[in-house]
Amino acid sequence: MSSLSIKRAKAALKNAFIGDALAMPVHWYYNPADIYKAFPLGIEQFEDAPSFHPSSIMSLHSTQQGGRANKASANQKEIVGDVILKGKRQYWGKDNIHYHHGMKAGENTLNAHCARIVLSCALKGYDENEFLTQYISFMRADEPKHPDTYAESYHRGFFANLEQGTPAHKCGAVTHDTASIGAFVSVTPLAVVEASKSTALEDVKRLCRSHLYLTHPDESLASVCDFYVELIYKLVHREGESAKAILEDIARKSAHMNLAAIAAKNKSDIEIVGRIYSPACYISDAWPAVLYFAYRYADTPKKALIANTNVGGDNVHRGFVLGAIMGLIQATELSQWFSELADKKDLEALINLLDER
């Protein structure tokens, strides 16, 4: 392990949590004008989650399983409130409730907290059973160990299957949004740690695929995950090659994108992520959106994360992935923002364990 590889890995992990927290207040705002209505200059720093969410569809999400709500079954257990997110059920089923109701500036969302579990496991030597044990315990805690109100479809589907007696390693549920960028939040720390250890690329791909399938069993998503792992690996280990050249290669292979041509058009970010690519969670658009931001703002990671945040949509999960990529490109953390994260001390202590590997 070179010192530069470790420096890149640490910056990637720190910036990932920043990208998540920065976008949290305007997560799933699908009209960028609503962002500027709530925050006249857009998001430029950590902010509390507003009490009103103009485009929230939490009322349409099932509290008994993954996906959208169907007619409630009297025989089916409430997952939200009884199994996970204890004490948060009352915020579901109402119009305009923020997905991250009550969260404060600098706090991380649920998926980022789950990424911390993966990071802890990866630093000790990743074991699938250990991850599942920690994940299940964390999610089912009577006293919540995170500040979030919302759980993505994959969490609800996983625990619905678990409650029905399905073995934990087979509880990954398939819904309309399984193939989403949120899956890569959990993959990121595993890929970064393994790449920094100089594990062979193909071995890292296999390990990350196996981990992905525990919660997101989708072949199309796994194919993109392979390219994401390859991007992380090449950015960790690059020597003479430019980061932009690596991004161009991965974009061409994984999404048939010509990043240089897109950037040369000099369009606004909203024209790219909003018109050409949807700002929604689906990997078919979210992955190209991440690559676009990383390429356009390769030299300015702070601008990259601000731009990603202010186009809205699934900016939180894109932000986590983008933050990691920007950290690998620059080998520098956004230290001022990191110092303002609610869990900075615990995160820094965990990330610093990379130095001991």
N, C-alpha and C positions, 0 to 999 in steps of 0.2 A: 504494500500500500504506500503510494507516494504521498507526501505531505499536501501536494496540490489536489490530489484526488479527494483526500479527507476534507480539505478546505472547501472544495466544491460541494461535497456531500452535505456538510454542515450548513452551508449557505442555502442549499436547496431545501432542506428540511425547515429551516427557520422561515424562509420566504414563503413556503407553502402555507404555513399557519397564518402568516400575515395576509396572503391573498384571500383566504377563507374569511377572516375576521373583517377585512376591509369591505367586502361585498355584502356581508350579512344584513345590514340594514335595508338594502334594496334588492334582496334576493327574490327572484321571480317577479320583478316589476317588468311587465312585457311592453309597456309604453315608456320609452326613455323620457318623454316629457313629464311623466309622473315623478321620475327621479328628481328632475330639476324643479318641480313644483314643491316637493318636500325639502329638497336641499338646493337652493338657488344656484350655487356654484358647482353642483354635482357633488359626488363623494370625493373628498380630497384627504380625508383623515378618518380614523375610527369614529363611529357614531353609534348611539343607541338605536335599537329597532323602533321605528315609529309605532304608535298605537294603532294606526289605521293603515291597512294595506289595500291599495286600489284594485289590484288584480288577483287577490288571493282566491284560490279555489279549494282551500282546505275543507270546506263544507261538502265537497264532492268526493273526498277521499274516504275509502273504507277504514273503519276502526277495527274490523274483524279479520282483515286479510290484506294482501297487497292489492294495488290497483284502485279503481274507482269503487264507490259504494254501490252495492246492490241492495235489494230488499233485505232488511236485517233478519237474521234467523234467530229465533228464540233459543235454539239449542247450540248456537255457536258462541264461543267465548269472546268477550271483548278483549282484543289484544292491547289496544291503546287504553291505558288506565288500569287494567287488571294485571297485565303481564309486563308491559313496558310503559315508559312515560307515565309512571304512577303519579297521580295528582295533577295530570295535565289534560285529562279527557274533556273537561268542561270547555276547553278552547277549540275543540273540533265541532264541526257541524254548524258553525256560525259564519255569517258573511263578513268579509273584510278583516278577519283576524290575521295578524302577521304570523307567518310561518315560525318565526323565532321570537314569539311574543315575550316581552319583558327582558330580552337580552340586552346587556349593556355594552358600551363601546369597548372593543378589544377582546370580547369573548368569542370563543370558537364554537362552531356548530357541532351537532351530533356526529356527523361523518368524520370531522377532524378529530374528535375525541376517540372515535374508533380507530383512526389512523395511528393515534398514540399507542393503542394496544398492539397494533401490528409492529410498530417501531420497537416497542419493548421486547416483543417476541423475536424480532429479527436480530436485535443486538445480542441476544442470548443464544442465538442459533434457532432459526424458525422451525417450529413444530406445529403441524396442523391441529393436533388435538389440544395443545396448550393454547393456541389462539382461540379455538372454539370455546374452551372452558372459560377463558377470560372474557370473551365477547358476551357469552350468555350470562355470566355473573354480573357483568357491568350493566347490561341492558335491563336485567330483571331486578336490580337493586331496589329495595324498598325506599331507601333514601337516595334520590337521584344523584348520580355522580357527574352530571353535566347540566347546563342551564337551559337546554333546548326544549321546545314545545312540539316540534315536528319530527317525525321519523319517515324517511323515504319508504317507498313501496317495498323495497327489498327487505328492510327490517321487519315490516309487518307481515310480509309473506313468509319469511324465515320462521318467525315465532308462531305464526298460525300453524305451520307444518310441524314445528317442534311440539306444540300443545296436542297435536293429533297423534303423537307417538313416533313420528318419523325420526330416524337416527340423525344426529346433528350434522354429520358430514353430507347428508342428502337433503337438507332442508332448504337449499337455495330454491327460490320460487321464480316462476316465469310469468311475467305480466307484460302489459303493453310497453312498459318503459324499462325493461330489464337491460336492454342495450343502451345504457346511458353513461354520461361522463362521471357521474357520482361513483361509479365502480372503481375508477382510477385513483380516487382519494385513498382508498385502502391499499391499492397496489403500490403507490408511490414510495412509501418508506421502505417496503420490502425490496423493491428494485434498486433504490438508492443505496441501501446498506450492502446488498449483495454485490452491486457493481463496484462499490468502494473497496470490497474485499478481494476484488479481482477474480471472483467466480467466473467461470466460462460463460459467455453470452448465452449459448443455447441452454445451459443449466439454469440461468436466471429466468429465461423465458418459460421453461417448463415449470419452475417453482411458482412463478407469478400466475401462470395459467391455472395451476392447481388451486392456488389461493383464490383467484377470481371466481372459479366455479363453485366455491363454497357458498357464495352469496349471489352470484350473477351468472347462472349457467346459460350462456348464449355464445354460439360459435362465432358469429359475426363480430361480437364484442371482443372475444378472445383473439381474433385475428388482428384487430386494431391494437389490442394490448401488446401483442408481440412487437409491433412497430414502436409503441411507446417505450417499452423496455429497451429496445435497440437504441432509441434516441437518448435515453438516460445513460445507457452504457457508453455510447460514443462520446457524449458530452463529458462524462466523468474522466474518460481516458484520452481525450484528444490531445494532440501535441502540436503538429504543424497546421492541421486543417482548421479552417474557420468554422465557428459555430453556425454561421448562416449557410455555409455549404452543406453542413450536416442536416440542418433543417430543410433545405431545398431537396435533398436526396430522400429524406423520410417522407416529406409531403408528396413528392412525386410517386413514391412507391405505395404509400398507404391511402392517399386520397386523390390521386391523379391531379394534384394541384401544381401550378407553376407560381411559386411564391414571388419570385422576382417580377413576373409579369403583373401580378395583382398589385404589388407594392408600387410599381411604376405608374399605375393608373392614378395614384395619388387621390383616391376617394376617401371620404370620411369613414371613420370606424363604423358608424351606424349604417352606411351604405353597404359595407362588407358584411358585418355581423348584424343582420336585421333585414337585409334584402337579398343578398346573394346566399348567405348562410343564415339559418334560423338561430336565434339566441337560446332556443330550448335545450333540454337536457340530452336529446337523442344523439348518440355518438356520431351519426352520419353527418351532422352539422357542427356539433360541439367540438369535435376533434379538429376539423379544419379551422374553426375559430381560434382555438388555442395556438395552432401553428402560425396563423396569421399574426396574432398579437406578438408572439415570441419573435417572429421575423421582423416585423415593422419596428418594434421597440427593443431590438436586441441589445442596443447600447444603453438603454435607459429603463431599467427594470421598474422603477417607481411609476413612470409613465405607462408602462405596460399594464400594471395592476390597476391603475386608475382608469385607463381606457376600457379594460375588460369589465370593470365594475359598472361603469356608466352607460354601457349598452344594455344592461339588464339581463333578463332571462335567468338561466342557471349560472349566473356569474360567480356564485360561491364555489361550486365544484370546479368550474373552469379555472377560477382563481387559485385554488389549491394546486392544481396541476401546472398552471402557468407560473406560479411562484416558484415551484420546484425547478422548472426549466430555466427560469431567469437566474436562479441561484447557481445552477450548473454553468451557465454561460459566463457569468461575471465573477464567480467564485467569491462573491461578496454579499453579505446579508444587508438588508435594509435595517440597520441597527436602531435607528430612532423609533421606527414602527415596532420592531421586535420588543424594545424596552417598554412599550405601552400595551403589550398583550396581557390579558388578565392572568394567564398562567405562565408568564415568562420564566419564572424561577424553576418550576418543575420541567418545563420544556427544555430550558438550557441545560439543566442537569442531565436530562435524558439524552439529548443530542450530543453532549460532550463525551458520552461514553464511546462515541466513535473513535476518540483519541486513544482509547485503551485496547482497541481491537488489534 
